[in-house]
Amino acid sequence: MNFEPDDDQRAFLDAVEKLAAGHAATPAIAERLQTSDALENDLAQSGFFEAMQIDELGPVAATAMVMALARMPLCTELVASALIAPWLCPGRPRPFAVLWEHDDAPTRFLPVARTLIRVRAAQVDVACIDAGDVTPVESLFAYPMGVLKQPSAIGWERLPDADAARVRDGWRVGLAAEAAGCLGAALDAVLAHVKERRQFGRPLGAFQAVQHRLAECAALVAGVKWLALHAAGSASPLDAALAAGQAQEIARKVAYDLHQFMGAMGLTLEHPLHRWTYRTKLLASDLGGAARQFTAAAQAAWPAAASTAPEGTT
């Protein structure tokens, strides 16, 4: 697969990056979770989330957009808006939240969501919700988290023609893309720090041990980026599961190394590093974590194994 964007995709991604740069100067807030109504308004009016359904752009450009916007310290809902809603429930208002199997599970973006998607095995439902339907939950993960107050009172609408497996595949691709964006931005912040921070009269980044560990982090993050883009282009359940599994597999190691080299500064509320790494911590447990994704990949590669797998592992 050729990962080099064509002219249409490059123009689209340039516009995405321009929008992100326009919000980069947002004043830092001394909170782990930092959102922006202005960013949400710009995203709502830009039409960027229609990219997946545009022939000249498609799912690869939409996935690259998720990566680019996930690099922002500001937190906004991306995956469902970019990779699922355009074909599953077009026209529904964003932001979206997605419930997997359990109606009472704490769910990211639920407190700000206007549309809720629920996936249970092969069944997909959708509902309109507002803040009154949700109890916000305090969290360290730098996402708005919440639970439904009365799941049975939600006005669910069954989507009989929806493909639940395709929803899972899109979510896996988006999970990998968001993780790649978060970890890529975190890595860049640490690289800038080690160039300036001096120890024993030399920049911290001049020490070979530091270089080796950061080079490994860079290779791991780049691998997830390319796996996500490949999965978006191939539309393969195997590729989607591998991309998500690899993203979840590397998350802890990369986050640990980055915080090691940033020091205590990376945990201060004024510096954005912890926003990216704490988001990645939650992404690493999504859909059951890396082991579940690799099991799904094995079942996609060897379908005969699926008949003996425990229920729910895909």
N, C-alpha and C positions, 0 to 999 in steps of 0.2 A: 504494500500500500504506500502511495506517495503522501507523506505527511506535510509537504510544502503547500500552504494555502494558495489557491488561485486568486485572481485579481478581485473577484467578488467577495470571497472569504476574507482576503486581506483588508479590503475596504471596510467590511463589517467589523472585523476585530479592531481595526484602528479606531472606529467610532466607539466601540465598547471601551477601549483603553482611554480614549479622550473623556468619556463620561466618568470613568473611574478617577482619572486625574483631577477632574473638576471637583470631586468630593474628597480628594486626598488631604486638603488643607483644613478639613473639619476639625475644630479644636478638640483636643483630647479631653475625655471625661474620666474622672477618677472612679470608674466602674468597669467591671470585667465585661459586661455586656454593653456594647455601644451600637445603637441603631440610628437611622437618620430618616425622618419623614421626607426630607428633600430628595434623598437618593431614591426612596420608594416612588415618589411622584415622577421623577425623571425616568425610572425604569418602566412605570406604568404607561407613560406617554411615548416612549421611544419605539415601541414595537419590536424590541430585541427578542422577546420571548416567542415570537412567531418564526424565528429562524429555522427551526426544525422542519417546518412544513413548506419552506421555500426551496424550490429545486436547486437554485444557484448556491444555496448555503447548506441546508441539511443538518443531520445530527452531528457531524464532525464539528462544524462551526458552532453549533449550539453547545457542544461539550467544551470546546475551547473557550467559549464565553463564560461558562460556569467557572472554569479555572481562573480566568482573568479577574472576575468579580470576587471570587473567593480569596484573592490575595489582599483585598481591602481589610483594614482593621474593622471597618463597619460591618455589621452583620445583617444580611438580608437573605430572604428565602430564594433559592435558585433552582434546585434540582427538579422539583415537581413542575415549576413554572416553565422550565426550559425543555425538559426531556420527557415529560409524561402528559401534562395537561393539554398541550397543543393537539394531540391526537386522541386522547381519552375523553376529555370534556372541554372542548374549545368554547370560548366565550364565558366560561365561569370566572368570577373575579378572583384575583390573587390578593394576598399571599395564600399559599396552600399549606396544609399539613397532611401527613399520611400516617394512618394507623395501620399497624401490622398485627393482625390476629386478635389482639387484646384491646377492648374498648377502654379499659381503665388504666392503660399504661401511660406514664409520663411521656409526652411527645414534643419534639422540638417544633417551634413556630406555632403551636396550638393557640397561645394567647393572642397572637396577632392575625391568625388565619381568618379568611372570609369563606374559604371553601375547604371542606374536609373530605379526603379520599380514604376509604377503608378497604383493605385487602384481606380476605379470609380464604385461604386455599385457592380455589378457582373463582371465587365470587368477588366482585368489585362493586362497591356502593359509593355514592357521593352525596354530600349534603352541604347546604349553606349554614354557616354558624356565625355567631358574633361573640363579643367579649363576655356577655352574660351567660354563655353556655360553658365557660371554661374557668377553672380555678388555677391561677398561676402558681408555679412551683419554683421555689428558690433552687438555684443550681450554680455550680462552679463552672459549668461547661461553656459559658459565653454564648449560649443560645437562649432565646425566650422559650421556656418550658412550661407545660401545663397539663392538666388532666381534665377530662369532661366531667361536669358536675352530675349530669344524669344521662348517661349514654343511651338509655332506652327512650328518652324523650326527643332524641335527635330525629329529624325528618329525613331518614335515609331514602335515597332513590337508587334502586337497583339498575346497574348497567349490564343488561343481559348479553350484549355482544362484546363486552370488554374482555381483553385477553390479560388475565392476571399474571401469566408468565412474562408477558411483554412489559407489564408494569414493573415486575421485579428486576428484569434485565435493565430497564431504563434507570431504575433506582441504583442498581449496582454501578453502572457506568457513571452516573452522577456522583455517587459516593466517592468513587476513585478520583473523579475530576476535582471535586471539592477538596478532598484530602491533598491532592497534588498542588492545588492552588494555595491552600493554607501552609503546607510545609515548604513550598517554594518561597513564599513571602517570608516565612520565618527564617529560612536559610539565608536569604539575602540580607535580612536585618543582622544576623549574626556575623556574616562575612564583613559587612560594613563595620561592625564593632571590633572584630579582631584586627582589622587594618589600622584602627585608631588606638586601641587599648595597648599600652606598653607594659612589659614586664622585663626586668633585668636589662633595661635600656633598649629593648627591641620590641617591635610590634608583636602582639600575641600571635598573629597569623604567620609570623616568620618561623615559628617553631615547627619542625617537621611532624611531630606527633599530632599537633593541631591540624596541620594540612591534611594528613592522611585520613583522620576521622571525618573532617568536613568534606573531603573528596568522596569518601564512601557515602556520606549523606547525600551529596549532590547526585551521585550515580543512582542511588535508590529512589530519590524523588523523581529524577528524569525518567526512570523506568516506569514508574506509576503513570506519569504523564503520557508516555507513548502507549502504554497498555490501554489507558482509558480512551485515547483517540482511536486506536485500532479497534477496540470493542464498539465504539460508536459507529465506525465505518462498516464493520463486518456484520453488525446486528446478530452476532452469534451469542447464544446463552453461555457457551464455554468461555468465550473471550470476556464477556461481562463478569462472570464469576471470578475468573482469574485476576482481572483488573481490581475488582473490589477486594478480593482476598489478599493480593499483594499490598494494596494500600493499607489494609488493616494490619498486615503482618509487620510492616516496617514502621508503623506509626510510633510505637513506644520507643524504639531504639533511636530514631531520628530526633524525636522530641527531647529525649534524655540528653543526647549529645549536644543539641543546640542550647539547652539550658545550662549544661556544664560550662560551655564557653562564653555564654552571656553573663553567667554569675547571677547574683541576687537581683541585678537590674531587670532581668527578664521576667521576674515575678512582681515587679512594682506595677501598680495600676496605671502609671503614666506611660509605660512602655508597652507597645502592642504585642510583643512576643507571646505572652501568656494567652492572649485572645486566640491566636492561631493554634497554639499547641493544645489548649483546653478544648477547642472545637474538635480537633483531631482525636482527642481522647474519646469523645462521644461517638464520633464516626467509626472508631475502631471497634465499637461494640454493636454497631447497627446490624440488623438482620442476623444476629447470632454470632458475629465476629468472624475472624479469618478462617477458623476451622470449618464453620458452616459454609463459607463461600467455596473453600477448596473441595468440600464434599459435593457441593452442587456442580463444581467444575468436573469432578470425576464422574458424576452421574451423567453429565452432558457428553463427556468423551466416551464413556462406556455405558450406554443406556441399560444394558442388562443388569448393571449394579443397582439401578434405581428401584428395581422390584424388591430388593432385600433391605433397602435403606429405611431407617425409622421414619415414621410419618412426620411431615413438617420440615425435613432437612433441606428441601429445595425451596 
